[in-house]
Amino acid sequence: MLTGWKGPGVAILAVAVCFGAGFGTGHRLAREAPPPHPSPVCRPSAPQLAADHAGLPIMPFIGNSLLFDHDWRIDGALAAICARQGLLAREAPALIASLPGMAPEMVVFGFGTVEVLRAGLADRQIDPAGFAQAAQDITRSPRARWPEARLVWLRIPRTGSGPIRPPDVLALNDALSGVLVAAHPGAILLDTGPLSSGGPVMPSYDGIHLTAPGYLAWERALARLVAQR
């Protein structure tokens, strides 16, 4: 089990990110459209199918395309991609309930980009209260199913580009932080830090998904958590 996280409140880890060239230009905002009927099957992350990863603790990634569209490499763990493109936070508890049997040591969640994207595209107000309730339900679901697992939430990246409005991102991140501090103090909130789109180097190639260095920073931070178990 992961250990070493003590004290009141939720642990918030900041990750310093230095951004490089664009990554994965095949992704587009349109890929955030919700799938008709998500499959309950999780796929092992492609880089970790080698035999030398056998016996490693499993790490499910549950969220939207920000998690689904990347092949996660986590030293010391086998990444299982249980995310779905276009998945809203309020839809996640049903997905969690449908997952196959597993005994993860750590579960990673990433939600909110679909909500802020749709609000920005439709020019409507974001719903922090609804997102907070969904985050509460999401965190409660694995607490009941995997009581020994460490729960890690990824903050919504602040890319500063595309139709995603920075105030919406801030509002949902504040709502998420409030939920974890109040109801789930053992959870970890992993922060990518402020991402700026100013200048010639872009942190995100489409306003949602990160470039390779951003994903690498998340992977390294998660690997450090695994090493502390």
N, C-alpha and C positions, 0 to 999 in steps of 0.2 A: 504493500500500500504506500501511497505517497504520504510523506510526513514532513514535519519541519515548519508548518504554517500555524502559528499560534497568535493569540491576542485578539482583542475585540475588533469587530468590523470585518468587512470583506477585504481580502488581499487584492490590491491593484498593482499589477506589474506593468511598467512602462518599457516599451521596446524602442530603442533608437534605430531608425531606418535611414539608410543612405540609398537613394534611388538611382537606378541605371536605365538602360534602354528599354523600350517597350517590349511586352511579353504577350504572346498568344493572341495575335491580331484577329483570330477567327471568332472571338467572342463579340457579341453585340448586345445592346440593350434589349433587343427583341427576345433574347433567350431567357429573359426573366418572366415570360408568359407562363402561367401555371400549367403543369402537366395535367392531363385528364384524369389519370388514376395512378398515383405513384406506386411503384413496386416496393414490397417490403424487404427486398433483398439488398444486402450491403455488399459492395465490391471491395476487395483488398486493393489498396493503392498500388498502381502498376509497378513502381520501382521496388516494391517490397514483396514480390512474389518469389524471390529466390529462396532456396532451401535453407540458407544460413539465417533466415528470419524465423524459422520454425521454433515454436516454444516461447516466443516473446509475448508479453502482455498485450492484449488487444486495446486499441484506442478508437472508439467510434467517433466519427465526425458527423454531427447532426445540424443541418441548417439549409441554406439556399445555395444558389450557384456559386457564391463566393467560396464555399467549401467544396461543392461538387465538382467544379471545373478545374481543380488543381490536384495533381498527384502528389500527395503529402509524403515527405520523407522524414520520419521521426526516429532518431537514433534511440535504440532501446525499446521500441514499441512497434507493433504492427498496426498501421493506420487502416481503419475500415470506413469507407466512404458511404455513409448512410444518409447523406444530404440529397436534396431534390431541387432541381432548377425551379425557381419561382415560388418556393415554399414560404408561406406566411407563418409568422410565429404562432398564430392561433391554431394553425393546422398541425403543429408539431406533436402534441400529445397523442393524437391518433396514430401518427407515424411511429412514435416510440413504442406504443402498445403493440404494433404489428411487427416489430423487429424480431428476428430469430433469437433463440437463446444464446446468451454469452455472459461472461463474467468479467467485464472491463475493470481495469484499475483506474482509468481516467476517461471521462467523456467530455468532448469539446463541442460547444454550441456556437453557432454564428447566425444571427438573425437581425433583421431590421433594414437591410438594404432594399429589399423588395417593397417594404412599407414606405420608405422615404422616396424611392423611385416613383412609385405610383402616385404619391401625393404631389410630387413635383411635376410629373407629366400632366396630371389633371388640374394643377393649380388649386389644390384644396388643402385645408388644414390637416396637419398631422395629428395623430391620436395617441399621445403619450400614455394616457390612462389605460386605453385598450392594450397597448403594447406591454405595459407593466403587468397587467393581469395575465397576458399570455406568457410573459417571462416567468411569472409565479407558477403557472400551471406546468410549463416546461420543466422547471427545476424540481417541482414536486414529483413529477412522473418518474424520473430516474432515481430519486431519493427512495421511492417505494420499491422500485424494481431492482436497483443496484445500490443497496444502502452503504456498501463499503467503497464505492467508487468516488474519486475526487472529481468534482464538477468544475469545468473551466468555461467561461464565457469570453468570446472575443468581442471587444467593443466594435461598433460600426466604424469603419475607416473614414477619416475626414479627408477625402480626396480633393475637395474644392473645385471639382470640375463636373461637367455634364448637368443633367436636370436635377441632380440631388442637391437640395438646398442645405447649406451648413447649419442654419438654425434648427432644421428638422433633425439632423444628425445629433446635434447637441441635446435636443429635447429627449430623444429616445435613449441616448446614452445616459442621461441623467435619470430617466425613469428606470432603466436597467440597474444602475448603481444603487438607487434607492431600494429596489426590491431585494437585491442581494444583501445589502447592509442590514435591512430590517428583518428579513425572513430566512436568509440562507447565509449566515456569516462565515460558514466554512468554504463557500465557493470562492473561486479565484476569477477576477476580472482582468483580462489581459488586454493592455492598451497598446496600439500601434504608434501612439504619439500623433502630434499634428502633422498632417500630410498636406503639403502645399503644391498647387499646380503651377505656381509662378515660375517663369524662366523656361529654358528649352527642355529641361528634364521633367518628365511627367511621372507621378507616382502611380497613376492608373491610366490604362490605355483606352478605357471607355467610360470612366466616371464611376465605376463600381468595382471591377476586379483589379487587383494590384499587379504591378510589374514584378518580375522575378525577385528583386531584392526585398520587396515588402513581404512576399510569401516566405522567403528564406529567414527573415527576422522572426516571423511567427514560429517557423519550424524549430529554430534554435532555442527560442524561449520555451516551447513545449518540451523539447528534449531535456532542457535543464530541470523542468519539473519532474519528468520521468526519472532522471538520475537521482532525485532526492527522495524517491519513494522508500 
